[in-house]
Amino acid sequence: MESTIDIRKRIHEFIDHADERILRIINAIITTEEAQEEGLSAEHKEILDERLKEHKENPASGKSWRELKQDLKKEYGI
């Protein structure tokens, strides 16, 4: 089994000779990995912030967990 050091060396050598397509693929992998490490995206945070705002303005508009479960059971037959 290759050691981490061997894998890093192999990847560095590969990148030094890779064409643009491969570099873009590797860059996309890195970007995706970094985004996952950061947690929520700005778009998801905005959605949650809007929902929280709506709840604070009208807390009675939502459903209880029991009601929600019943609705989901009816809709999906679970």
N, C-alpha and C positions, 0 to 999 in steps of 0.2 A: 504494500500500500504506500502510495506517495505521501511524503510529509507535507505539511502546510508550506514550508519553505520551497520545496520542489514545485508545488502547484503554483505558487506566486511567481517563481522564476519562469516557468513555462508560459504563464499568462502574459507576463511582461514581454517575453520574447515574441509571443504571438501578436500582441498588440502593436509592437514596433513594426511589424510587416503587414498588418491587416489593411484591407481596403476600406473605403468609406462606408460601405454597406455594413460590414462587420462592426466598425467603430460605432455606427449609429445604433445597432442592436445592443451592443454592450452599454452604451450610454443610456438607452431606454431601460435596461435592467437596473442600472445604478439609480436612475431617477425614480423608478418604481420602488426600489428598496428604501431609498431615502424618504419617500412620501409615506411609506408604511411605518417607518420609525417615528415620524412626526405626530402620528395620531390622526385626528380628524382633519379632513381637508377644509379649506375656507368655505367651500360650498356647503358641506355637511354642517359645519358650525353655524352658518347663516340659517339653514333650515331649522336646526334645533333652537336657535335663538328666537326665531319667529314663532315657533310653536310654544315656547316658554312665555313669550310676550302675550300671545293669545290666551294662554291658560291664566296668566295673572290678571288679565283684563276681564275674563269671564270664567272663573274656576268651575262653575256649575255646568258648563257646556260639554264637558267630557263624560266618559263612561267609567264606571267602576271596572275593576279587573274581572269581577264575576260576570258583568254584562258583556264585556268584550269577549270573554271566553265563550259565552253562550252564542253570541253572534257568529264567531268564527266556527263553532261546531255546526251551526245551522248552514252557514255558507259553504263550508268545505267537507261536511260530513265526517268530521273527526270525532 
